[in-house]
Structure formats: C-alpha cells, structure tokens
C-alpha cells in the first residue's frame, strides 16, 4: 500500500491546471481536502483508495510536484492541517 504525503511543493509544477482539476475531482468525491498556499499544497486523505493514491503519485511525478516532508509554515508548525479548531476556549 502506498502512502500519500500531506505537503507537496508546486514550485516546479509543469501543469498546475491538470493537478488542480484532479484534486478538485477527488475533493468533490469526498476523498480528500486540500489547500494551496503559494507553491505549497496540503492534502488531507479522507477516503482515498490505493488506486487513487497511485494515480496521484504518478501525476505528481509526471508534473514535477515534489513532496515536502520537512516543511514548516511561517510559524514553525509542521502539523497544522489548515482547518480551524473553533471549539477551543480562549
């Protein structure tokens, strides 16, 4: 079973439109959530099948999209999923 990384770099991506179209399709199908910020793509696997993961990895390889396992955002946090936590007490 392949595992899909959560953070990817689109800096050298050959066809962003193709990548975005595939990601939107998977999001519409309820299989992922994703967010693009500049050249950084964050993906949350909700219900991807192995064949979906293989397809995405191949698509990323063919379009020079590289995994960023050591990425840290501007606050030095690497595990932020980009989704707000509204039930926190202040």
TORLO-737007 format. One line per 8 residues: for each residue x, y, z of N, C-alpha, C, O. Coordinates in steps of 0.2 Angstrom, whole numbers, padded with zeros to 4 digits, m for minus. Each point is the difference from the previous one (the first is absolute). Layout:
<atoms>
X:Y:Z:X:Y:Z:X:Y:Z:X:Y:Z | ...
</atoms>
This chain:
<atoms>
0004:m0006:0000:m0004:0006:0000:0004:0006:0000:0005:0001:0004 | m0006:0004:m0009:0004:0006:0000:m0003:0005:0005:m0006:0000:0002 | 0010:0004:0000:m0003:0006:0005:0001:0006:m0003:0006:0002:m0003 | m0011:0003:0003:0001:0006:m0003:0002:0005:0005:m0003:0001:0005 | 0009:0003:m0007:0002:0005:0005:m0005:0006:0000:m0005:0000:m0004 | 0005:0004:0009:m0005:0005:0002:0002:0007:m0003:m0004:0004:m0002 | 0011:m0003:0001:0002:0007:m0002:0005:m0001:m0006:0004:m0004:m0001 | m0006:0007:m0005:0003:0000:m0006:0002:0007:m0003:m0003:0005:0002
0008:m0005:m0006:0003:0007:m0002:m0002:0000:m0008:0002:m0004:m0004 | m0006:0009:0002:m0002:0001:m0007:0005:0005:m0003:m0002:0002:m0006 | 0007:0000:0009:0005:0005:m0003:0002:m0002:m0007:0000:0005:m0005 | 0001:m0011:0003:0003:m0002:m0006:m0006:m0004:m0004:0002:m0003:m0006 | m0008:0004:0008:m0005:m0004:m0003:m0001:0002:m0008:0000:0006:m0001 | m0001:m0011:m0003:0000:0001:m0007:m0007:0002:m0002:m0001:0005:m0004 | m0004:m0008:0007:m0007:0002:m0002:m0005:0000:0006:m0003:m0005:0002 | 0003:0011:0001:m0004:0001:0006:m0007:m0001:m0001:m0004:m0003:0005
0001:0005:m0011:m0007:m0001:m0001:m0002:m0007:0000:m0005:m0002:0003 | 0009:m0003:m0006:m0001:m0007:0000:0000:m0002:0008:m0005:m0004:0001 | 0010:0006:0003:0000:m0002:0007:m0006:0002:0003:m0003:m0004:0004 | 0001:0010:m0004:m0005:0003:0003:m0007:m0003:m0002:m0004:m0001:0004 | 0003:0000:m0010:m0006:m0004:m0003:m0001:m0007:0004:m0005:m0001:0002 | 0011:m0002:m0002:m0001:m0007:0003:m0001:0001:0008:m0004:m0004:0002 | 0007:0008:0001:m0001:0001:0007:m0007:0002:0002:m0003:m0002:0004 | 0000:0007:m0009:m0007:0002:0001:m0005:m0006:m0001:m0005:0000:0004
0007:m0004:m0009:m0004:m0006:m0001:0000:m0005:0006:m0006:m0002:0002 | 0011:0001:0001:0001:m0004:0006:m0003:0003:0006:m0003:m0003:0004 | 0003:0010:m0003:m0003:0003:0005:m0008:0000:m0001:m0003:m0001:0005 | 0001:0002:m0011:m0007:m0001:m0001:m0003:m0007:0002:m0006:m0001:0002 | 0010:m0004:m0004:m0002:m0007:0002:0001:m0001:0007:m0002:m0006:0002 | 0004:0010:0002:0001:m0001:0007:0006:m0004:0003:0000:m0002:0005 | 0005:0002:m0010:0005:m0004:0002:0006:0004:0003:0004:m0003:0003 | m0003:0009:m0004:0005:0004:0003:m0003:0007:0001:m0005:0002:m0002
0009:0002:0006:0000:0007:0001:0006:0002:m0002:0005:m0003:0002 | m0004:0009:m0005:0006:0003:m0002:0000:0008:0000:m0005:0003:0000 | 0011:m0001:0001:0001:0008:0000:0006:0001:m0003:0006:m0003:0001 | m0006:0008:m0005:0006:0003:m0003:0002:0007:0002:m0004:0004:0000 | 0010:m0003:0003:0002:0006:0002:0007:0002:m0003:0005:m0003:0002 | m0005:0007:m0007:0006:0002:m0004:0002:m0007:m0004:m0004:m0002:m0004 | 0010:0000:0005:0002:m0006:m0003:m0001:m0007:0004:0002:m0005:m0002 | m0005:0006:0008:m0001:m0006:0004:m0007:m0002:0000:m0005:0003:0001
0005:m0010:m0002:m0006:m0004:0000:m0001:m0004:0006:0005:m0004:0001 | m0010:0005:0002:m0002:m0005:0006:m0006:m0004:m0001:m0005:0002:m0002 | 0006:m0009:0003:m0005:m0004:m0002:m0002:m0004:0006:0005:m0003:0004 | m0011:0002:m0002:m0003:m0004:0005:m0004:m0006:m0003:m0005:0001:m0003 | 0008:m0007:0004:m0003:m0006:m0003:m0006:m0002:0005:0001:m0002:0006 | m0007:0002:m0009:m0006:m0001:0003:m0002:m0008:m0001:m0002:m0003:0004 | 0002:0002:m0011:m0003:m0007:m0002:0003:m0002:m0006:m0003:m0003:m0004 | 0010:0004:0003:0003:m0002:m0006:0001:m0007:m0001:0002:m0004:0005
m0003:0001:m0010:0001:m0007:m0002:0008:m0001:m0002:0003:0005:m0002 | 0000:m0011:0002:0006:m0001:m0002:0001:0002:m0007:0006:0003:m0002 | m0011:m0004:m0002:0001:0002:m0007:0000:0008:m0001:0003:0002:m0005 | m0007:0001:0009:0000:0008:0000:0007:0002:0002:0003:0005:m0003 | 0000:m0008:0008:0007:0002:0002:0005:m0001:m0005:0004:0004:m0001 | m0004:m0010:m0002:0004:m0001:m0006:0000:0005:m0005:0005:0002:m0003 | m0011:m0001:0001:m0002:0005:m0005:0003:0007:0001:0003:0003:m0004 | m0004:m0001:0011:0002:0007:0002:0008:0000:0000:0003:0005:m0003
0000:m0010:0005:0007:0000:0001:0003:0000:m0007:0005:0003:m0002 | m0008:m0007:m0003:0003:0000:m0007:m0001:0007:m0003:0004:0002:m0004 | m0010:0001:0005:m0001:0007:m0003:0005:0005:0003:0002:0004:m0004 | m0001:m0005:0011:0005:0005:0003:0007:m0001:m0003:0003:0005:m0002 | m0001:m0012:0001:0006:m0001:m0003:0001:0003:m0007:0005:0003:m0002 | m0010:m0004:m0002:0000:0002:m0007:0000:0007:m0001:0002:0003:m0005 | m0004:0001:0010:m0001:0007:0000:0005:0004:0005:m0001:0006:0001 | 0006:m0009:0001:0005:0003:0004:m0003:0003:0007:0002:0006:0001
m0006:m0010:0002:m0003:0002:0006:0004:m0004:0006:m0001:m0006:m0001 | 0004:0009:0005:0004:m0003:0005:m0002:0000:0007:m0003:0005:0002 | 0003:m0011:0001:m0002:0000:0007:0005:0004:0005:0006:0001:m0001 | m0009:0003:0006:0004:0004:0005:m0001:m0003:0007:m0004:0003:0004 | 0007:m0008:m0003:m0001:m0003:0007:0002:0004:0006:m0002:m0001:0005 | 0007:0005:m0006:0003:0004:0005:m0003:0008:0000:0003:0004:0003 | m0008:m0003:m0007:m0003:0007:0000:m0002:0002:0006:m0004:m0003:0004 | 0005:0010:m0002:m0003:0003:0006:m0002:0007:m0003:0003:0003:m0004
m0009:m0002:0007:m0004:0006:m0003:0004:0006:0004:0005:0000:0003 | m0008:0006:m0004:0004:0006:0002:0000:0001:0008:0004:0004:0002 | m0008:m0008:0001:0000:0000:0007:0004:m0006:0003:0001:m0001:0006 | 0003:m0003:m0010:0004:m0005:0002:m0004:m0007:0002:0003:m0004:0003 | m0010:0004:m0005:m0004:m0006:0001:0000:m0004:m0006:m0002:0003:m0006 | 0003:m0009:0007:0000:m0005:m0006:m0006:m0004:0000:m0001:m0003:m0005 | m0003:0003:0010:m0006:m0005:0000:m0006:0004:0000:m0005:m0004:0001 | 0004:0010:m0003:m0006:0004:m0001:m0003:m0003:m0006:0003:0000:m0006
m0010:m0002:0007:m0003:m0003:m0006:m0004:0006:m0004:m0003:m0002:m0005 | 0003:0008:0007:m0003:0006:m0003:m0007:0000:0001:m0003:0005:m0003 | 0000:m0009:0008:m0007:0001:0001:0000:0003:0007:0003:m0003:0005 | m0008:0007:m0004:m0001:0004:0007:m0003:m0005:0005:m0004:m0004:m0002 | 0006:0005:0008:m0002:m0004:0006:m0005:0005:0004:0003:0004:0004 | m0009:m0003:m0006:m0004:0005:0003:m0003:m0002:0007:m0003:0004:0003 | 0004:m0010:0000:m0002:m0002:0006:0005:0002:0006:m0001:m0002:0006 | 0007:0005:m0008:0005:0002:0005:m0003:0005:0004:m0003:0005:m0002
0005:m0005:0009:m0002:0005:0004:0005:0005:0001:0006:m0001:0000 | m0008:0008:0000:0005:0005:0001:0000:0003:0006:0004:0005:0002
</atoms>
